[in-house]
Amino acid sequence: MTKNQQKVDCKIKPNTRIGALLPQTVKTIVFYGHSFAPADYSYFQSIFDYYNIYDNDITLVFYYSIYDESKEQEIKRTQFNSVSKLMSEYGTTFHSEKGGNLMHKMLLEGRLILKKL
């Protein structure tokens, strides 16, 4: 189900909780074709909170495409920076110091992956 479909479904059925839209258990969450704009951070926060990505064995895979070979390094850097900002912002929602090391922790554990398609 896409993000927009989920939002529409919640508007049609306002009492629907995110848990009713997402599977109870997952091992991997895959992202592709998303801008990771700050306006969407609350959407990601609700998913990350639901799955408790800090403590659970969930891998986040961020795929990207090289649409212009002459800009490959720029595209990689932009993708990394976008993911880094998303994870840093999400880390600020924690009520302890552990949020500050979220991205580092997940990278060390092999649970945060940026991958070219």
Secondary structure, DSSP 8 states (H G I E B T S, - for coil): --HHHHHHHHHHSTT--HHHHS-S--SEEEEES----GGGHHHHHHHHHHHTTTTS--EEEEEE--S-GGGHHHHHHHHHHHHHHHHHHHHTTSSSGGGGGHHHHHHHTT-EEEEE-
